[in-house]
């Protein structure tokens, strides 16, 4: 037979569990929406022609190389439009990653992982390292991204 205190603890714990479930459903729902809307601006008139021209070029370059950076520079207005309309890019925000939400970070991580698969020499761990320097990521954030890649490597690997 439970004591009154144990019963109160049980009720309180069950209420807490339900609240966490509710909050996780909200975030999961937002992630699903992000998946449906991801990079749709690339199909817009402001971006389509430039991405159609530079997409194949970027695939043949090493991420972060001087050639890669030059191609991004040449994409100019289209890339600026893309960053302005896609909050999973640090460039979307005045203070970069510091202004992002956890949902933004998850989408950014998935975007980086998918992008590494477009390159013959793509590597998510090299990407995380390069982007840590590029965007001034806090070491803890970089570690979390690396931990995620390692933890979910099997399920996130290409099919």
MONOR-V535025 format. One line per field, one symbol per residue. ss: DSSP state (h for helix, s for strand, l for the rest). burial: 1 if it has 16 or more other ideal C-beta (glycine too) atoms within 10 Angstrom, else 0. A space follows every 50 residues. Layout:
ss=???
burial=???
//
This chain:
ss=lllhhhhhhhhhhhhhhhhhhhhhhhhhhhhhhhhhhllhhhhllllhhh hhhhhhhhhllllllhhhhhhhhhhhhhhhhhhhlllllhhhlllhhhhl lhhhhhhhhhhhhhhhlllllllhhhhhhhhhhhhlllhhhhhhhhhhhh hlhhhhlll
burial=00000000000000000000000000000100010000101100011001 10010001001010000100100010011011101111110100001001 00111111111110010010010100111111001010001100100110 000000000
//
